[in-house]
Amino acid sequence: MSPWGSVLVDGHRLGEAPLEVRLPAGEHELVAEVKGATRVRQVVRVDAGVRTKRFLP
């Protein structure tokens, strides 16, 4: 995500991109926000014990 922006997971602001977090297995909503720009939203499924990467434009 460029320029850097805020990252929210399941409605909770976790910090600025780039960001690495551990999430429990299941579906999660990722939202990337850049001030003055459109929000990007993506729902991802995280499998237990599997590393999952997502890049939001």
C-alpha positions in Angstrom: 0.0 0.0 0.0 1.6 3.3 -1.1 1.6 5.9 0.3 1.6 4.4 3.8 -1.9 4.2 5.4 -3.8 2.9 8.4 -4.7 -0.8 8.6 -7.9 -2.0 10.3 -8.7 -5.6 10.9 -12.2 -6.5 11.9 -12.9 -2.8 12.7 -9.9 -2.4 14.9 -7.1 0.0 13.9 -3.8 -1.9 14.2 -1.3 0.6 12.8 0.4 1.8 9.7 1.3 -0.3 6.6 3.4 -2.2 6.1 2.1 -4.4 9.0 2.4 -8.0 10.1 -0.1 -9.4 12.6 -1.2 -12.8 13.9 -4.9 -13.5 13.6 -7.0 -16.5 14.7 -8.2 -18.9 12.0 -11.4 -17.8 10.2 -12.6 -14.9 8.1 -11.4 -11.4 8.8 -12.1 -8.0 7.2 -9.0 -6.0 6.2 -9.4 -2.3 5.5 -6.6 0.1 4.3 -7.2 3.8 4.6 -5.1 6.6 3.1 -6.1 10.1 4.3 -8.0 11.8 1.6 -8.3 8.7 -0.5 -10.7 5.8 -1.0 -10.8 2.9 1.5 -9.8 -0.5 0.3 -11.7 -3.4 1.8 -10.9 -7.2 1.5 -12.3 -10.2 3.3 -9.7 -12.9 3.8 -9.8 -16.4 5.2 -7.0 -17.4 7.6 -6.3 -21.1 8.0 -4.8 -22.4 11.3 -1.0 -22.7 11.1 -0.7 -21.2 7.7 1.0 -17.9 6.9 -1.2 -15.7 4.8 -0.1 -12.6 3.0 -2.3 -9.8 1.5 -1.3 -6.8 -0.5 -3.9 -4.1 -0.8 -3.5 -1.5 -3.6 
